[in-house]
Amino acid sequence: MADTVKVALLGLGTIGSGVYKLIERQQEEMSSKAGASIEIAAILVHNLGKEREGVDRTLLTDRWEDIINNEEIQIVIELMGGIEPARTMILEALKAGKNVVTANKDLVAEYGGELLDTAAEKGVDFLFEAAVGGGIPIIRPMKQCLAVNEIDEVMGIVNGTTNYILTKMFEEGMDFDEALAQATELGYAEADPTADVEGLDAGRKIAILASIAFHSRIGFSDVYTEGITRITARDIAYARELGCVIKLLGIARNTPEGIETAVYPMLLPQHHPLASVRDSFNAIFVHGDAVDDAMFYGRGAGQLPTASAVMGDVIDVVRNLGYHCTGRINCTCYRDTPVKPFEQMKNLFFVRMQVENKPGVLAGIASIFGSHKVSISQVVQKIVAKGSAELVIVTEAVKEFHMQDALRHLEELETVREISSVIRQYGK
């Protein structure tokens, strides 16, 4: 094996800078840990003139050709994000026989199958541990440590921004806008937080996890996504009264009727282990027939936690190079399990509505629910103002399309002034 393995970084933003720091920090021990030293041979950046403190400027280039045509570079670390030009560059690198490590969840969720197939064809590694869960090991454990299991459920909190917001709403009584502003100020939320608060980021991660867990390719378009922007302090207060918290959960289940994949806010019992996951932390629950329940918990984002996951993959590739066994674990999607239509999924529901406060209203609402096969398990009624009452109904498990039909029917009732919230509740 060579004494040194040369790598190239694509991008030197937050995560790229973190990877650079870890390689520099670990130089003395890297040979013992990985079997060879790791040397950064080139760093692709957009702006060569930008000041980059602590970085060897002789490594910087804005020419992809300097990397793809350099036969000494054996590993390309893609940390630019987005679909293009990342997809094209990764495909070119794989076809050139270079191993690739990425943290790009958008790309893996959309084009993971294509990239893994290309890597397998060329006998090289394509690894993406950092694409889900930041510093939490989850991809490798599912592909290797839990490989013998028949996994039937993966669920968890996979977005730190929304978890931070919901934690502040629950613990400090903040409304959504106030909690989002604080998350932005602390750097947990981007200037445009849409991907986080609308569930898109979590949806891409759950697509990746479901593909690995159930050995079938699940795309982002297969995942129903719903965000937290409509969660109010009032909903939080009711959740507390019901002994629950509200979390944005990504859920994937393998059922006899097909794979269920979705992301949405859920009422979660306070005794559930995920209920105690606070602030920007992430946690992922996996249920397998042999291991039973396993939970992976830690920092779901951040410069060094994510860089840690990236470097774990890089070290894995270096070890594989040493034993001439790159490409030994690539795509594990050998099945073609169908995805269950979302409207066929079953959930418990929490429904909060404003109704006229007079006799017969509750009976009329219950009758409509019953006509659409929705069973009620709990009712909470509080008078808000003269002639008006706030009604909370918790249902038994019901198919999504039955619930949506019932809600449309309720909106036509003159006695129902507003359906304020519809939130799913965790239960089996």
N, C-alpha and C positions, 0 to 999 in steps of 0.2 A: 504494500500500500504506500502511496505517496506520503511524504511527511507533512505536506500542506495541501489542503483543498481550497481552490479559489472560488469565490462567490461574487455575484453582482447584486446590488440593490437597485430595484426600480422604485424610486420615490424616497424622499428624505423628509417626510412630514413627521407627525407625532410618533407614529409607530416605527417608521424607518429610522428616526433618530434614536429611538429606544433600542432597536436591534443593533445599531452602530455602537451604542454605549455598552451593551451586554457583550458584544464580541471583543471590544477593547478591554472591558473589565475582566473577562475570563481568559485572556490570552495565555497566561502562564499555566492554567490547568486544562485548557481545551484539549490538548493532545492526550492527556490522561483520560478525560471524560469521553471524548469522541473517537479516539484512535488516530487523530491527525489534527494538526493546527488548522485554523480557519482564517483565511486571508481575504479581505475585501479587495477585489481587483478593480472594480468600477462601480460608480453610483450614478444612475441616470436621473437627471433633474430637468425641470423646465427652464429654470433661470440660473445660468451660470454666475451671474453677477450678484446674486443674493448672498448676504453675509450669513455664514453658517459656523457659529462658534464651536471650536473644538473638533472640527472635521478637517481631515487632510484634503485640501482643495485639489491636489493633483489627481485624486480619484474621481472627480466630478466630470461628467460628460453630458451633453444634450443629444448625443448621437446613438441611437439604438444599434447601429451597425458596429460600434465599438465593442458591444457586448455579444451580439449574436454571432459575429464573425471571429470572436476570440475563442479558439479551441481549448485554451487552458481553463476557461470558466466552466465549472461542472454543475454549479447550482445557481439558479436565478431565483431571487426572493422578490416577489411582486407585492408592493405595498402602496400602489398608486390609488387603488379603489376604482369603482365604476366599471362599466362594461368595456368600453373602448377608450384607448387603444390596448387595454390590459389583455383582452381576449386574444387579439391578433398576436401580441408579443408572446404570450404564454404558448399559444399553438406553435409559433415559429421556434420557440426555445425547445419545446418537447420534440418537435420534428427534427431538430438539430441534435437530438440526443442529450440535451441538458435536463437535469432534474429541476423541478419547480416547487417552491413553497410559497403559499399565498395566505393572506388574511381576508381575502375579498369575498365576503358572503354573498353580495349581489351576483357576482360572476358565477360562483359555485352553485347557487340556487337556480340560476337560469341555464347555465351551460356546463354544469358539472359532468354530465354524462359524456358530452363531446370531449372534454378535456381528459377525463379518466380513460376513455377509449383510446385516445391518441397516445397517452402515456403508456398504456398496456401494449399497444402496437409497437412502440419503440423500446419497451423494456426499461423505462425510467420511472422515477417516483414523481407523483403529483400529490402533495400533502397540504392539508388545510385546517389543521387543528385550531388555529386562531380565528377561523371564520365563525365559530359558535362559542359563546361563553367566555371570551377574553382569555384570561389565564387559567380557566377551569379545564382540566383534562376531561374530555368527553368523547371526541371522535375516536381517538386511539383505544380507549377502554371499550367502546362499543364494537369496534372492528376486531379487537384482539382479546382483551380480558374476558369479555362477555360473549365471545363468538359462539360458544356452544349453546347459549340460551335461545329459546323461542321468545322473543320480546313481543309483548302485546300492548304496551303503553309507554309512551315517553311524554312527560309533561313538565312544565316548569316556568320559571321567571327568567326570561332570556333577554330582557332589556332593562338596563340599569336606570335610564332616564325616567321611564314611566314608574318604575318601582320607587324611585326617590320621591317623585311627585305624590304618588298614592300614600307613601309613608307619612309625608308631611301633612297631607289632608287628614289622615286617620289620627295621627298622634298630636298634631298641633292645631287642628281645626281650620287649616288654610283652605281657601277655595282653589279651584284648578289654576286660574290665572296667576295667583300669588305664588303657588308652589312651582309653576313653570318658570316664572321670573327668577325665583331663587335658584332653580336648577340651571338656568342659563348663566346666571351670575357666577356660579361655582364651576362652570365648564362642563357640567353633565349633559346639558342640552345644546345642540347646535343652534346657530342663528336662525335657521329654518328647521324647526323640530318636527316637521310633518311625518317623516319616516318613523320616528319614535312614537309620537303620541297617537298616530293613526294605526299603529300595529304593523306597519310594513316591514320594519327591521326585524321584529319578532317573527313575522310570517316567513321571511326568507330563511331564518335560522331553523324554524320548525320543519320547513321543507327538506333541509339538509339532514336533520336528525331522523326524520321519518324515512327518508331514502335508505339511510344506513341501517336503521333499526329493523325495517321490514323487507329489506333486500329488493325493493322495487323503486323505480325512479319516480320521485314526486317533485313536480315543479312548483314554483311560487304561485303560479296561476291556479294550482289545485288547492291552495290554502285559503279558506274564508278568513278575512281579516276585519277586525273592528277595533277601534281605538278607545281612548279614555276621555276624550274631549267633552263628552256629555255626562260624565260622572260629577255629581254635585256634593257639597257638604251635607245636604239632606240625605242623600243616598248613603254616605259614610255613616251618618248618625243611626240610620235604620239598620245598617249592617252590624254595627256595634250592639244594638239592641237585640239582634238575632243571634249574637254570639259569633259573628263572622268579621272578617276583614275583606277588602276588595283588592284583588291583584289582577294585573294583566297576565294571563296565562297562555302559553302555547301548548296545544294538546294534539297528540297524534295517537290514534288507537288502531290496532289491527283487529277487525271484527270479521265474523263469518260472511258478512255482506260486503266487505271491502274496507279500505283504509279511510279513517276519519282524520281530517286535518283542519285545524282552526286556531285562530288567535282572537281572544276577546276578554274583556274584564269579567271576572267571576267573583261571587261571594264565596269565600273559602272559610270553613270552620276554623276558629282560632286554635284548636288543638292540632290541626294539620301541620306537619313540619314546614311546609312552604309558607304558612302564615307568619312565621317568625323571621322570614328573610326580609331585612330592612334596607332602607336607603338604596345605594347603587349596587348592592350585591345581587348576584344571580344564583339560582339553584335549579338543578335539573333532576327530576325523578325518573328512574327507569325501572320497569317491572318485567322480570323474566321468569320463565317457568322453573329455572334451576336456582338462580340467585335470589329470587323473590324481589324485595324492594332494595334499590340502591340509590343514594342521593349524592350528587356532586355539587359542591357549594364553594363560592369564592368570588373574587373580583371579576365582574363580567366585562370590564372595559378598563381603559387607562393605558398609558404609554408602556410602562414596564410589565404589567401583567400580560398584556397582549403580546409584547415583544418576547416574553418568556415562552409563550406557546409557539411563536414562530421559531424561536431558537431550538425548542424541543424537537420540532420537525427537521430543522437543519442538521442537528446532531444525529438524528435517525438516518438521514440521507448519507451523512459522512460515514457512519458505521456500515451502512449497506454497500457503499462504494468500496470500503475496505475488504469486504467479503464477496464482492462482485455479485451482489444479489439485489440490485435496484429493481423496482417493479414487482417485488414479491407480493405486496398487498396494494392492490388498486381498487377498481370498482367491485363492490360486493352485491350489486343489483342483478341477481341472477333470476329473479322472479318477475312476473308481470301481473301483480295483484291490482285489481281495479280500485279506483278511488270512489268511495260512496258519495253520492250527491249530498250536498250540505243540507238540503231540505229534509232529508231522511234521517239526519242525526237526531238523537234524543237528548234533551236537557231539562233540568229543573229551571224554573224562572222566578225572578223577583220582579213584580210589576207595581209601580207607584203611579197613582192617578188622582186627579182632582174631580170630584163628583158633586152633584147636588145632594144636600143633606136633607133627605126626606124619605119616608117609608117606601119600601119596595125597590129602592135603587140597588142595594146589594143582591137581592133576589134576582133582579133582572140581569145583572152582570154575571152572577153564578150560572144562570140559565144559558147565557151565550157561551160561556166557557164550556159548559157541559155539552152543548150542541156541536162543539168543535173538538170533542174528545180531550178536553183539558180538565184534569182533576185538581181541585184546590186542596192544599194541605194546611194552609194557615192564612188568617186574615187579621190585619191590624188596621183599626179605624180611629182617626183622630180628627176632631173638629178644628179647622183652621180659621174659619171666619163664619159669620152668620150666613146660613143658607148654603155653605160649602164645606165639604169634608175631604180630607186626604185619606185615601184608601190604599193599603199595601196588601197585595195578594202574592203568596208564595205557592207555586204549583208543584205537583208531582212531575216526574219525568214525562215529557211529551215531545213528539216529533216537531221539528222546526216549522214545517209547513202548516201543521194544525195550529200552532201558536200564532203564526203570522195571520192566518185566516181569522182567528178569534180577535186579534187586535184590530184588524181592519173593520170587523163587525162592530166592535166596541166604539170605535171612532165615529160611527154613524148614529150612536145613541145621543139623544138630546141631553140626557142626564149625566153624560160623561163630558166634562168640560176640557179635560186635557189628560193625555197619557204622558206623564212626566219622565218616567224612566222604565226601561226594560233591560234587566241585567240577568245573565245566567248565573246559576248557583251550582257549585260543585257537589256531585253526589253520584253514587253508583247504585 
